[in-house]
Amino acid sequence: MNTKRKLITKTDPKSPISEQYKTIRTNINFSSVDQEMRSIMVTSSGPGEGKSTTAANLSVVFAQQGKKVLLVDADMRKPTAHYTFNLTNTFGLTTVLTRQKALKEVTNPSGVENLDILPCGPIPPNPAELMSSKAMENFLMEAYQEFDILIFDTPPILAVTDAQVLANQCDGTVLVISSGTTEVESAVKAKELLASTKGKLLGVVLNNREIKDTSYYYYYGKK
């Protein structure tokens, strides 16, 4: 999928797919009546299910709503946000967590009003440890002062523990599964792992479901 297709909410904001992302945004807003969602984690059960594309487009539609958004590439195994937004990955989240640079020094404008991007930065040898560190707590506190909402793209939850660790620190989680690709057993296991964390499972995005002439369809449902 090329960059233009990945960022359809930016390149074609009136398309049916973009409207589906806006529906997801609306449902997230309604799911948090009692608690303001300041941080949302996007994960999947396995690789290649569309979590990074979902995180990027969700970030765009929240920014289009007027929220000041920071998309954080927290996939320290296979970061992709810098490709999607045509940025370098020299500095980023790992640079901030290891106290080499300040947050404001490594955030990048996305080309979308109200949306900044924090790339992953150099891939560390200890992602899970960084996720659970005091430095991550400090990062969240600082980022909350600068942004209305943080959206984290994390590794698949069944592959490594990173997403489980971060789910405990985020207000809510969105699970992305791919129609015809994700095994039911894997989806259920992913849901169970998320349920075991302190984080709130907001719902599931069903990706790549073909209906009529739309090849990419996004369904948001509370599970």
Buried (B, 14 or more C-beta within 10 A) or exposed (E): EEEEEBBBBBEEBEBBBBEBBBBBBEBBEEBBEEEEBBBBBBBBBBEEBBBBBBBBBBBBBBBBBEBBBBBBBBBBBEBBBBBBBEBEBEBBBBBBBBEEEEBEEBBBEBEBEBBBBBBBBBBBEEBBBBBBBEBBEBBBEBBBEEBBBBBBBBBBBBBBBBBBBBBEBBBBBBBBBBBEBBEEEBBEBBBEBBEEBEBBBBBBBBBBBEEEEEEBBBBBEEE
